[in-house]
Amino acid sequence: MPALSVETIFDAAIRIQLVEERALSLNFSEHQLSVKFPTTRRLAEFLNVPHYYVLPYFAMMEQDQLVTRAERVGIMTTTKGTEKILLMMNERYRMDAIAILGMEIFENILERVQPKRSE
């Protein structure tokens, strides 16, 4: 069983989307870009742990303002969480992200979140 952490959950979410499902759900608004997370059950299955093991990490991630949960919508990253997940994609799964989004779109999305790093 892998050691669970917020980092492990973010990494698993990326691998599920980019490597297994080969799909990424993004939500664009005027002031925010968010990434839809896999369900907690899907993450637990992927990590080969009981579902209830991942739930406290989602509570922590909400408290740290990395994700938000909305009924009938699912789990979405916040501005802070979007920056984290996209930078992890860029560092660890860049070619997988480019294969799905294309170089130009991926670079544009990174540019949209990277200026926030200096704030």
TORMI-552180 format. One record per residue (C-alpha): residue in three letters; chain; x, y, z. Coordinates in steps of 0.1 Angstrom, whole numbers, plus 2048, in hexadecimal, padded with zeros to 3 digits. Layout:
BEGIN
atom res: ALA chain: A x: X y: Y z: Z .
...
END
This chain:
BEGIN
atom res: MET chain: A x: 800 y: 800 z: 800 .
atom res: PRO chain: A x: 80F y: 822 z: 7F6 .
atom res: ALA chain: A x: 815 y: 83C z: 811 .
atom res: LEU chain: A x: 7F8 y: 855 z: 80D .
atom res: SER chain: A x: 7FE y: 87A z: 80C .
atom res: VAL chain: A x: 7EF y: 898 z: 7FA .
atom res: GLU chain: A x: 80C y: 895 z: 7E1 .
atom res: THR chain: A x: 804 y: 870 z: 7DB .
atom res: ILE chain: A x: 7DF y: 878 z: 7D5 .
atom res: PHE chain: A x: 7E7 y: 894 z: 7BC .
atom res: ASP chain: A x: 800 y: 87D z: 7AA .
atom res: ALA chain: A x: 7E6 y: 861 z: 7A8 .
atom res: ALA chain: A x: 7CC y: 879 z: 79B .
atom res: ILE chain: A x: 7E4 y: 884 z: 77F .
atom res: ARG chain: A x: 7ED y: 860 z: 776 .
atom res: ILE chain: A x: 7C9 y: 855 z: 775 .
atom res: GLN chain: A x: 7C0 y: 872 z: 75E .
atom res: LEU chain: A x: 7DF y: 874 z: 747 .
atom res: VAL chain: A x: 7EC y: 851 z: 746 .
atom res: GLU chain: A x: 7CD y: 83A z: 74C .
atom res: GLU chain: A x: 7AF y: 84D z: 73F .
atom res: ARG chain: A x: 7C3 y: 863 z: 727 .
atom res: ALA chain: A x: 7AA y: 880 z: 72E .
atom res: LEU chain: A x: 7AB y: 89F z: 743 .
atom res: SER chain: A x: 78D y: 8B4 z: 74E .
atom res: LEU chain: A x: 794 y: 8D9 z: 751 .
atom res: ASN chain: A x: 77C y: 8F4 z: 75B .
atom res: PHE chain: A x: 783 y: 918 z: 74F .
atom res: SER chain: A x: 773 y: 937 z: 75D .
atom res: GLU chain: A x: 77D y: 95B z: 75A .
atom res: HIS chain: A x: 792 y: 95A z: 77A .
atom res: GLN chain: A x: 79A y: 936 z: 77F .
atom res: LEU chain: A x: 7A5 y: 916 z: 76F .
atom res: SER chain: A x: 79D y: 8F6 z: 782 .
atom res: VAL chain: A x: 7A4 y: 8D1 z: 77C .
atom res: LYS chain: A x: 78A y: 8B6 z: 784 .
atom res: PHE chain: A x: 798 y: 89B z: 79B .
atom res: PRO chain: A x: 78F y: 877 z: 798 .
atom res: THR chain: A x: 776 y: 86B z: 7B2 .
atom res: THR chain: A x: 782 y: 861 z: 7D5 .
atom res: ARG chain: A x: 778 y: 83D z: 7CD .
atom res: ARG chain: A x: 78B y: 83D z: 7AD .
atom res: LEU chain: A x: 7AA y: 84B z: 7BE .
atom res: ALA chain: A x: 7A8 y: 831 z: 7DA .
atom res: GLU chain: A x: 7A4 y: 815 z: 7C1 .
atom res: PHE chain: A x: 7C2 y: 822 z: 7AD .
atom res: LEU chain: A x: 7D7 y: 825 z: 7CD .
atom res: ASN chain: A x: 7CB y: 802 z: 7D8 .
atom res: VAL chain: A x: 7BF y: 80F z: 7FA .
atom res: PRO chain: A x: 79D y: 80F z: 80B .
atom res: HIS chain: A x: 787 y: 82D z: 801 .
atom res: TYR chain: A x: 786 y: 83B z: 824 .
atom res: TYR chain: A x: 7AC y: 83E z: 824 .
atom res: VAL chain: A x: 7AB y: 85A z: 80A .
atom res: LEU chain: A x: 78F y: 86E z: 819 .
atom res: PRO chain: A x: 7A3 y: 87F z: 834 .
atom res: TYR chain: A x: 7BC y: 88C z: 81A .
atom res: PHE chain: A x: 7A0 y: 89C z: 807 .
atom res: ALA chain: A x: 795 y: 8AD z: 827 .
atom res: MET chain: A x: 7B9 y: 8BA z: 82B .
atom res: MET chain: A x: 7BA y: 8C5 z: 806 .
atom res: GLU chain: A x: 79A y: 8D8 z: 80B .
atom res: GLN chain: A x: 7A7 y: 8E8 z: 82B .
atom res: ASP chain: A x: 7C8 y: 8F2 z: 818 .
atom res: GLN chain: A x: 7B2 y: 900 z: 7FC .
atom res: LEU chain: A x: 7C0 y: 8E8 z: 7E2 .
atom res: VAL chain: A x: 79E y: 8D9 z: 7D8 .
atom res: THR chain: A x: 779 y: 8E0 z: 7DC .
atom res: ARG chain: A x: 75D y: 8C7 z: 7DB .
atom res: ALA chain: A x: 73C y: 8CF z: 7CB .
atom res: GLU chain: A x: 71E y: 8B9 z: 7CD .
atom res: ARG chain: A x: 716 y: 8A9 z: 7AB .
atom res: VAL chain: A x: 735 y: 8BA z: 79C .
atom res: GLY chain: A x: 751 y: 8A8 z: 7AD .
atom res: ILE chain: A x: 773 y: 8B2 z: 7BA .
atom res: MET chain: A x: 783 y: 8CF z: 7A9 .
atom res: THR chain: A x: 7A4 y: 8E0 z: 7AF .
atom res: THR chain: A x: 7A5 y: 904 z: 7BD .
atom res: THR chain: A x: 7BD y: 91E z: 7AE .
atom res: LYS chain: A x: 7D8 y: 911 z: 7C6 .
atom res: GLY chain: A x: 7D0 y: 8EC z: 7BE .
atom res: THR chain: A x: 7D0 y: 8F3 z: 799 .
atom res: GLU chain: A x: 7F3 y: 902 z: 79B .
atom res: LYS chain: A x: 7FF y: 8E4 z: 7AF .
atom res: ILE chain: A x: 7F0 y: 8CA z: 797 .
atom res: LEU chain: A x: 7FC y: 8DB z: 777 .
atom res: LEU chain: A x: 81F y: 8E0 z: 784 .
atom res: MET chain: A x: 820 y: 8BB z: 78E .
atom res: MET chain: A x: 814 y: 8B2 z: 76B .
atom res: ASN chain: A x: 82F y: 8C8 z: 75C .
atom res: GLU chain: A x: 84A y: 8B9 z: 772 .
atom res: ARG chain: A x: 840 y: 894 z: 772 .
atom res: TYR chain: A x: 828 y: 88E z: 755 .
atom res: ARG chain: A x: 82F y: 8A9 z: 73B .
atom res: MET chain: A x: 82F y: 892 z: 71D .
atom res: ASP chain: A x: 80F y: 882 z: 728 .
atom res: ALA chain: A x: 7FE y: 8A4 z: 72D .
atom res: ILE chain: A x: 80B y: 8B0 z: 70B .
atom res: ALA chain: A x: 7FE y: 890 z: 6FA .
atom res: ILE chain: A x: 7DB y: 898 z: 706 .
atom res: LEU chain: A x: 7DA y: 8BE z: 706 .
atom res: GLY chain: A x: 7F4 y: 8C6 z: 6EB .
atom res: MET chain: A x: 813 y: 8DB z: 6F1 .
atom res: GLU chain: A x: 803 y: 8FD z: 6EB .
atom res: ILE chain: A x: 7E5 y: 8F8 z: 702 .
atom res: PHE chain: A x: 7FA y: 8E9 z: 71E .
atom res: GLU chain: A x: 813 y: 906 z: 71C .
atom res: ASN chain: A x: 7F6 y: 91F z: 71C .
atom res: ILE chain: A x: 7E7 y: 90E z: 73B .
atom res: LEU chain: A x: 808 y: 90E z: 74D .
atom res: GLU chain: A x: 80D y: 933 z: 745 .
atom res: ARG chain: A x: 7EA y: 93A z: 753 .
atom res: VAL chain: A x: 7F4 y: 92C z: 776 .
atom res: GLN chain: A x: 819 y: 933 z: 778 .
atom res: PRO chain: A x: 817 y: 959 z: 77C .
atom res: LYS chain: A x: 803 y: 952 z: 79C .
atom res: ARG chain: A x: 822 y: 941 z: 7AB .
atom res: SER chain: A x: 834 y: 963 z: 7AF .
atom res: GLU chain: A x: 817 y: 973 z: 7C1 .
END
